[in-house]
Amino acid sequence: MPGVAPPADGLVDIGCGTAQQWFDLCAMVGHPEWIDEDSPLSITELANLYADEIYAWVRSHPVDEIRELATAFRIPNAPVANGSNIASLDHFRERGSFVCNARDGFQQPAYPYRMRPAQLREPGPAPGWVSTPRCTRPPA
């Protein structure tokens, strides 16, 4: 909860899987009175009960501010990618997932696979063999 939500400037994904994360979300959106450790309701039921207020708060804040607050509260969160922001997301930049199109200069997806020089390990001993050091010569 609340899942994908529409902030003032895009989309953000917020998740609460534990009671502590729910309590922190309540504090983050300015409603600590919603915290009830003895409530018989599940996190999902509580989130549905207060959904209008939560989404109103989300709509009044930008994505970066929500993510910064949620991260500070240790609430799982992520930006939701779209065509205009996907190349700027940290994990795509780190992997080099987008490259400049040589002809027209726009960002395009890079190849979906990565190939580097193989780093192969030496084969292990055959089943039933006692391991011995490699590269030894038999006695003469």
N, C-alpha and C positions, 0 to 999 in steps of 0.2 A: 504494500500500500504506500502511496497511491498509484504506483506504476508510472506510466507515461503521462505527464501532465503538461499543460500549455502555459509556460511563463509568459512574461511580457514580450519576450523577443525570440521565441523558438519553442523547442520541446526539451524536456528533461525527464529522466527516469529516476524515480526514487523508490527504494524498497525498504520495507520493515519486516524482518523475519523473526525478530525476538522482541520480548517485552521491553527490554532496555532501549532498543531502537525506536519502538513506538513511543515510549516515555520521552525520549530525546526529540522525536518529531513533534510531539505535543509542545514541548518547551520551545523548539525552533520556530513554530508558527504562532507563538505567543499565547498558548492555552495550556498552561501547566495544570489548570483545574481539571482537565480531561484525564489526568493520570490517576488511575485507581487500581492499585495492586490487587484488590480483592474482587474486581469485576468478574462476573461469570461469563462475560462476552469475550469472544476471540479477538485478535488484532484486526482481522478482516471485518468483523461485525462492528467494532469500534470505529474503524476507518470509514465504513459505510455510513455510520451514524453521523460522523462529523465531516463527511466528504465535501459538502458545500463550503464550509468554512476553510477547509484545507485548500481546496482548489481556488477559492477567492484569494487566499494568501499567496499561493503560487503565481496566479495571474498578475499580482501586483509587484513581482520581483523579477529581475533579469536572470537568465540561466546561470551566468558566472557567479552571481551572488548566492543563488540557491545552492549551487554545487560547493562553493566555499564554506557556507554555513553547514551543509549536510556533512561534508568531510570533517569539519571541526567537531561535529557531534558524533562522528563515526557511523553515520547513516549511509548505507550503500547508495551510490548515485552515479549517473553517467549522462553525458550529453546524448541526445538522439541525433544521429547523422542524417543529413539530407544533401542534396546536390551542391548547395552553396557552402556548406561547412565541413564536409567529410575530409577533404584534403588537409584541413588545418587541425584535425584531431590528433592528439599526442601520439597514440599508438600507430596511426597510419604514417605520420611523419617519421617516427623512429624506425619503422620497417622500410621506409622508402616506397610505400605502396602506390604513390602517384608520381608521375614524371611529366616533364614539359614536352608537349608534342613538338617535334622538330620542325614541322612545316608551318603550323599555325600558332604555336606558342601558348596553347591552353593546357591546363592540367588534365592528364588522362591516367587511367589505371596502368600501373606497371604490370609486367608479367606476373601471373599468379603463383609461380613457382620460383624457388631460389636454388641455384646450382653453384657450388663452390668446389674447389679441389676436394676430392674424397679424402676423408680421414678414417681409413679402415684400420680396424684392430687386427692383430695377428689371430689366426684361428686357434681355438682352444684344443686341448688334447682330445684324441678320439675316445669315445666311451670305453671304460675299462682300463685305460692306460694310466700308469702312474705318471704324474707330472714331473718332468725333468727340465732343467734349464735349456733354453733354446741355444742353437749355434754351438753345440758341443760336438766334438769329433769322437767317434767310437775309438776304443783303445786299439793301438796298432798291433 
